[in-house]
Amino acid sequence: MRELLLKTPAGVVADYFRLFVNRRAYTLQSDRPHAESGRHYYFRPSDKKTGQGLSLTPDTLRATSRVKSPLPSMLTYLSKT
């Protein structure tokens, strides 16, 4: 089954960010399972150079909306309202 990925318009991302993002901290799920447990754990992304935690930005949301997740459906709904 082929999956269609659509580019999310900047205005839709800005509206989503304004309406639903109430804090800038976020987590990501690991790409690889843990060696012993086989689970995919969540982690807080950080800057490789400084170690500082990264903040959620409209660009992060735009990148996230290109993968299979509930976010594209939500953004499509918002773009039609």
N, C-alpha and C positions, 0 to 999 in steps of 0.2 A: 504494500500500500504506500503510495507516494504522499508525502506530507507537503503542504503548501505553506510557505513562510512569507508573510507580508510585512512590508516595512510600515511601522506605526508612525503616523503623522506627528510632527512635533507638537502641534496644538493639542492633540488628544493626550499625549504624554504630559504636557503642562497641566491640563485640566485634571488628569488623574492624580498627579503629584499634589496639586493644590487641594483636591477634595479628600484624598485618602491617606496621604503621608503625614503622620503627626509626630514622627520622630525620624531621625536620620540614620540611626543604627540599624543594621540588617545582618542576616546570616545567610550563608550559602551551604548547600549540601555537597559533601565531598564527591569528586568524580570517581574515585576508586573505593571499593569496600575496605574496611579495616582488615588487616592481615589475620588477626585471631578470631574476631567475632563475625566477620563478613558483613557487618552493618555499614551503612553510609551515614556517617555522623555529620552534624551541622557545625559550622565554625564561623567565627567573625573574621571577615577578610581584613588584612592589614597591608600597609605600604611596605614593600620589600626592603626599602632603604632605611626608613625611620622606625618601623614597627608600630606606627600610629594606626589606630582603627580607621577604616575608610568610611565615609559618609555616603548615604544614598543620594543620588543625583538624578535629574531627568535623563541623562545619558545612560545611567545604569538601568533605569526602567525601560528605556528604549531597547537596549541590548537584551534584556530579560524577556521583552514581549515578542522576540523573534524565535523563542523556543516553545515547545509544546507545554503549555501551562494554562491555568484559568485566566491569567492576565490578558492574553490576546482577546478572549471572549469578552471580558469586561471592557477593554478598550474599544472593541468594535461596538458594543452596546452604547458606550458613552459617545462615540462619534455620530451615532444616529439620533441622539436626543438633542 
